[in-house]
């Protein structure tokens, strides 16, 4: 007997989990940086497992609960400026890496 779950198969026309995280990150960048979302291009997205609730990017003096948090490393480009973000699986939690132009 073989069990196939919804997560194991890409159903045509159905958005992948990463699509939502990418959309949330583009909206976040648009608001944070004041950039037109149409000028923000996806460079790459890859699955990641972050070691803490801060998605591996703690602020100074910030306590981050240690736990595995599944998510994505998302790289965006806007007019030659490359920005890298860590997100949780849904895109509800987003952290920006230091600028890496």
C-alpha positions in Angstrom: 0.0 0.0 0.0 1.3 3.4 -1.0 0.2 6.7 0.5 0.6 9.9 -1.4 -0.1 13.1 0.5 -1.0 16.5 -0.9 2.5 17.8 0.1 4.2 15.1 -2.0 2.6 16.0 -5.3 2.5 19.3 -7.2 -1.1 19.5 -8.4 -1.1 21.6 -11.6 -2.6 25.1 -11.0 -2.3 24.7 -7.2 0.2 27.1 -5.6 3.2 25.5 -3.8 3.8 26.4 -0.2 6.9 28.4 -1.2 4.8 30.6 -3.5 3.0 32.1 -0.5 6.2 32.7 1.4 7.7 34.5 -1.6 4.6 36.6 -2.1 4.6 37.6 1.6 8.4 38.5 1.4 7.9 40.6 -1.7 5.0 42.5 0.0 7.3 42.9 3.1 10.1 44.4 1.0 7.7 46.6 -0.8 6.5 48.1 2.4 9.8 48.1 4.3 11.9 49.6 1.4 9.2 51.6 -0.4 9.8 49.6 -3.6 7.1 49.0 -6.2 6.4 45.2 -6.0 6.5 45.0 -9.8 10.2 46.0 -9.6 11.1 43.1 -7.2 12.2 40.0 -9.0 12.7 36.5 -7.5 16.3 35.3 -7.9 16.0 32.1 -5.9 14.1 30.2 -3.2 15.3 27.2 -1.4 14.0 25.2 1.5 15.8 25.6 4.8 15.6 24.5 8.4 16.4 27.4 10.8 17.9 26.5 14.2 15.8 29.0 16.1 12.6 31.2 16.1 14.8 34.1 14.9 15.3 32.2 11.7 19.1 32.2 12.2 19.2 36.1 12.2 18.9 37.3 15.8 19.0 41.0 16.7 21.5 42.2 19.2 20.5 41.1 22.7 17.5 39.2 21.4 16.6 35.8 22.9 15.6 33.3 20.3 13.9 30.0 21.3 16.0 27.1 20.0 13.9 24.9 17.8 13.9 23.7 14.2 11.8 26.1 12.1 11.1 24.9 8.5 11.1 27.7 6.0 12.9 29.2 3.0 15.9 31.3 2.1 14.6 33.8 -0.5 16.8 36.0 -2.6 15.2 39.0 -4.4 16.6 41.6 -6.7 15.3 45.2 -7.3 17.2 47.3 -9.7 20.5 45.5 -9.1 20.1 45.4 -5.3 20.2 41.8 -4.1 18.4 41.1 -0.8 18.3 37.8 1.1 15.6 36.8 3.5 14.8 34.0 5.9 11.2 33.0 6.3 9.2 30.4 8.1 7.1 28.0 6.0 4.1 30.4 5.6 6.0 33.7 5.3 4.4 34.9 8.5 7.9 35.4 10.0 10.4 37.2 7.8 14.0 38.3 8.6 16.4 40.2 6.3 20.1 39.4 6.1 22.5 42.3 6.1 22.7 43.9 2.7 24.8 41.9 0.3 24.9 44.0 -2.8 
